[in-house]
Amino acid sequence: MASSEALRVQNSPTMYFVGVSTGKSSIMKVFPKWADILGIGAQIVGYNCPIHAPDEDYIAIVRHIKNDPLSMGALVTTHKIDLLSATRSWFDYLDPYAELCGEISSISKREGKLRGHAKDPITSGLSWQAFVPVGHWGRTGGNVLCLGAGGSAVAISVFVAGLPDAADRPKKFIAVNRSPGRLEELRAIHSRLNTDIEFEYVLNEDPRVNDALMAHLPAGSMVINATGMGKDRPGSPVTDEGVWPQNGLVWELNYRGELDFMVQARRRAQQYNLTIEDGWVYFVHGWTQVIAEVFDVTLTSERFARLEEAASELRPK
């Protein structure tokens, strides 16, 4: 739905999805099934903004949610950092992760107060633990190469820094980004963490340089595509000639789109014995956590299993 059409007074409980191309997301088909399971009687409406949209776009959606009684809240993707930067003064409460990371993925209301939560450190953690073996980093000595330094990179790095067992933390986390601002914001966040992880920050947008960084990773390392390339914009942050880490982990944070990065990894999966994960589990955890916050419902393990099963029937092939 175009942004101007989305911001009308709603006649039924409404949750917004603030993104770039919301109509293409599986949530538009999944949400009605989940609403039935949860008994919330709500609809979902997309609000599309270009990447790094003008502040006025973010203020418009936040103002509408705050003032419209039946606009219950929103999930924010891609715009998590920019939206909070533009609208911080509109919020009555920000959770500790939102304060630390300078982003929000969840907008909700309680007793007339507008609240912002950064759910990604929780949801990325649940997704990480679903495919990274316990003790993996202690056994392999692998590093993490995160291509992209936006909201997802912030969330993942904050989560891993807080893991209590040293064997579950990579010794080194390399963040690569094409703009210095994001790297400096990430560095500032990491400076406030109590962690033994060595963080490295690389300013770069040349896929060949990313290839070189990847080629120097020790066996057992993880490579993450957190750039949005392959979904929000075309291409991949590495080239077809890239050398992947032996016995490595590959995490494509997207689950829809051309997914060029994941296609490249799959071509080399047998050669390098790669374990490849897309963004579907992240998608399910991310949405269910925010929906639970927006509609004030308890997300039990049994209820989550029902939601996951319902979503899997509509997963893109």
N, C-alpha and C positions, 0 to 999 in steps of 0.2 A: 504494500500500500504506500502511495506517495505520502510524504511527511505532512503536507497540508491537509490531506484527507484524514489522516490518522488523528489529528488533534481536534476532535469534536467531543462534545459532552456525551458521555456514554450512558446507555440505558440498562446495561447489565455489568456485573463485575468484570473488569478488563485488566489484563496484564499486557504490558508492552514489551516488544523485543526491539531493542535499539541496536542496529547493525548496519551493514553496507548493502547487502542483497538479501533481505530477510525472507522474501517470498520463495527463495530457492531452498531454504532450510527445511530439514525434515520435521522440525518442531511444529510447523504449521499443520501437519497431518497427525503428529503424535499428540499434541496438546489436548485436542478434544477427547481422545481416549483416556489420557491421564486425568483430565477434569472429571470424567465419569467415575474413574476408579477412586479418586479422592473426594468426590461428592462436593465439589466447590462451585459448580454451576457458572463457570467463567469462560470468557473468550480470550483469544490472543490477537493482538494487532501489531503489525510491523511498523517501525519508524526508521526509514532509511536515511543515512547521512553519508556523504563522501568521507573517505579517510582524512583525518585532520580537518574536520569541518569547521566553519566559523563558530565562534562562541555562541552566537545568537541561536544557532540550531540546537545546541545542547541546552541552553537556557529555556527554549520554547518547550521542549519535552518535559524537562524537570518542573517547570512552572505549571504545566498542564496537569501532571500527575499530582502535584501538591494541592492544586485547587479544585480538581474534579472529584467529587465524592466517590464515584464508581471506578475511577482509575486507581487500581489497587497498588500498582508498582511496576517494576520492569526488570528484565535481565539486560545487561549491557555487555556487548562483545565488540572487540576491535577498538571501541572508543573509551575504554575504561579509564585511561589516564586523562585524556583530553576532556572528557565530560566532567570529571571531578574538578579539574583545574578551572573550568569555566563556571562551575555552579556550586563550589564549596559553601558559599555563604547561604545557599538555600536550604542546607541540611541542618536539622536539629541534633542529629547524632551520627557519628561515624564510628564504626567498630575499630578495635586496635589494629587489625590488618589493613584497613583502609587508611588509617593514619600513618602506619609504617610504610606502606607501598605506594601511597599517593594515587590510589585508584579505587573504583567501585565497580562491581559486577552486578550488584543487587540494589534495587531501590524499593523500599517498602514504607508502609505507614502504620503507626500504632498511636492511638489516642490523639490523633491530630498532629503528630510529630513525623516529619520526613526523615527517614533513616537510610544510611548508605552502608553496605557491607562489601568487603572484598572477600568473596567466597573462594577465589581461585587457589589460594594456598591450601585450602581444605580439599577442594575438588581435584586439583592437580596431584595432591598427595594420595588420595584414594585411587586415582588412575595410575600413578607411578607404582604403588604397591601391588596393583593388579597384574603387573607384568615383569617388574624387576625382582629377581630372586633375592630372598633374605641373605644378607652377607655377601652380596655380589661384589661390592667394591673392595672389601677386605680380601677376598679370594683373588681378584683379578688385578687390582691396582689400576683400574681404568679411570679415565677422566670423562668429563662431560663437555661437549662442544655444542653450545646453544647458538644457533644462527637466528638472530633476532633478539632484541632487548626490550620489547614492549611488556605489556601486562602479564602474558603467560610466562615469559622468562623471569620476571620478578617473582611471580607466584611459585614457580618450580624451585628457584634458587632459595627462596625463603623457607620453603618446606624442607628441602634436603638439609639446609643448614641447621634445622631444629631437630633432626633425627638423633635420638639419644645414643645409639650404638655406632661407634666409629666404623664398623664393618659395613654399615648401611649408608655411609657418606662417601662420595667421591673425594679424593684428595685435592682435585683441581677442577674448577668450573670456568670454562672460557666462554665469554659472551661476545658475540660479534654483531655489530649494527652499522647501518649506513649513515646514521646521523649522530653527532657527538652528544647532543642533548640527552637522548635516551640512555647512553652509556654513563653519563655523569649522574643522572638520576639513579641508575642502578648501583653505581659505586657508592652514592650517598646512603642508599638503603642498606647495602652490605656493611657499611662502616658502623651501623648501629646494631649489628648482629654479634652475638657471642658465639663464634664458630672457628674451627680450625681449618675450614676449607680455604684453599688458596684461590682467589678470584682473579681472573685476568680479563682485560677489556680491550677489544680490537675494533678499531674504526675501519670499516671496509664494506664495499658493495660489489667487489669483483669476484665472481664465482671461482676464478682460478686461484685466488688467494685463499678462499675457503677450502678449495681442494688441497692446497698445501698444508693448511692447518689440520685437516682431516687425516692426511697421509702420515702426520707425525704423532697421531694419537696411539697410545699403547693398546694392546689387545684388551678386549673386554670393555672398551669405552662406549659411550652413548653419543649419538649425533641427533640433535633435535632441530626440526624445522619449525621455528616460531616466527617466521617472517610474514606469514600470510600468503606467500607465493604459492601458486597452484590452486588458490581459491579466490582471494580478494584481488590479486593481480597475477598476471601470467608468469610462467617460468619456474625455475628452481634456483636456490641459492648455491648449488654446486653444479659442476658440469658432468656430462656423461662419462668423462674420463676419470672421475674422482676415485681415489683409492679408499675403501672403507676399512674400519678397524676390524681385525680378525676377531671372530666370536663376539662381535659388537652388537649393541642395541641401537635400533633406529626408531625414533619417535616422530611421526608425522602428525602434527597437532590438528591438521584438517581431516575431515572425513568425507567431504564432498568437493567437487571441482575436478580439475584435470589431475591434480595430485602428482605432478611431474617428479617431485622429490621421492615419493614413495615408489613410483614406477622405476626410477633409477636404482633404488635400493633393491627392489625385487629382482631386477635383472642380475644383480651381483650377490643375491642372498645365498646361493649354494656355494659360490666361490669363497666367500668370506664367513660363511656360517652365521648369517645375521638373523637376529630376532627382530621382527618388524611389527610395530604397533601403530595403528592410525588413531584418529581423534574421537572415535565413536564412544568409547567408555568415558572419556573426558566429557563429551557432549552430554551423556546421560547423567553423570554425577553433577555436572555443572547446572543443568536445568532443574533436576529434582531438588538440589539444595536451595536454589533460589525460589522455586515455586513454594517449597515448604516455608521459607521465610516470608514471602509475600502474602500467603494465605494463612499463615500461622497454623500449619498442620505439623504433626509429628511424623517424621520419616523413619518408621521402624524397618528392620531388615526384611520382614515379610512384605511390607508395603513396597519397599524399593524393588524387591524381586518381581512383584506383579507389574510395576511400572517398566522395569527393564524388559520383561517378557513382551509386554504390549508394544514397546518401542521397536524391539528386534524384528517384529513382523513388517515394519515399515522402513527398515534400514536400507539405504541405497545399495544396490548391487555393485 
